[in-house]
Amino acid sequence: MTLKKWLKPSLIAVALAIGANAAAAEGAKIFVVGGKPDDPFWSIVKRGAEDAGLVVKAQGGSVTWLGPQNYDNLGVDAAELIRQAIDQGADAIVGPNWVPEAMDPAFKAVVDAKIPLVIYNAGGLKAADRLGAMNYVGSDDYKGGFAGGEYLGKGGNKNGVCLNTLPGAANIEAFCSGFVDGIKSVGGEGSVLPLPATSFGSATAVAQALRAHLLQHPEINAVFAIGNVDANSAVSGISQSGKAGQVKVCGMNFDESILNNIKTGTQACAIDQQGYLQGYLAVSILNGRVNYGLSVPTREILTGPGIVDSANVDATLAGVAAGTR
């Protein structure tokens, strides 16, 4: 005889209510390690995590965002945030594998403590496999850079440089490596201009460095930026060098300013990795795991890359207005 046949309907309802209330009472304490909350891209990721957190909160849990004060010592600082999450009793942890050498020991401590882990944004499935994480949620960083290089090269801009303002970060190195290979795949040439990490997000530093580089290398007619702030700075640097209209820009991520640049033609394209989904899906997966033992068998959940250009910029602007793109 099954349990449902043995129990009266009213008792079944009571049992289900007790089970639901127990799950809600316990909840899931989920910690999300990400970038600075005031970083335009990471604010979108944070929004996704917080939206998924509405369900977590309704079930008695919480979502805590941990981000570094700056990006000057990214790997070490991020590793410390992971350890903080462990010390604060995390039931599950989300984090990007930015600098494996510095961060892998902290991630392994998560797994050794039997805390469910999802790698997102950086590192890919290889990192998830190496660290024993449940899933990887994010874009393929190399393919994102490749798409940008291929796009610019096909458009006739076949001598490009990737602005690397976070040297040593695995995802940024992958962006630039992909860009160089992408532009080469269509008969072009690519190079990388590494800048100090302190220049990341500094409009003046990036614009001045690119201006000088373009004047020293007049053959360059394509620039790839690893973030939306740097993309805006690149447009400024090109203008300062007197090469507006001659040097095309593509970059990772975007904001309303960049989309308007695409509409007006001052930027050729942006690579979309859908940061909102990265935060939203990673938190949702772990909440289901902690509360109900759920898992997603497709361990690599890709949110990009996609290309935003003049053909689809208007539709993308609607997502920006909603705070999710």
PyMOL commands that set and color helices and strands:
alter all, ss='L'
color gray80, all
select helices_A, chain A and resi 3-6+9-26+40-58+74-87+100-112+124-131+141-154+170-184+197-199+203-216+228-240+256-264+275-292+313-321
alter helices_A, ss='H'
color red, helices_A
select strands_A, chain A and resi 29-33+62-66+92-95+117-120+135-139+159-164+189-194+222-225+248-252+269-272+300-304+306-308
alter strands_A, ss='S'
color yellow, strands_A
deselect
rebuild
show_as cartoon
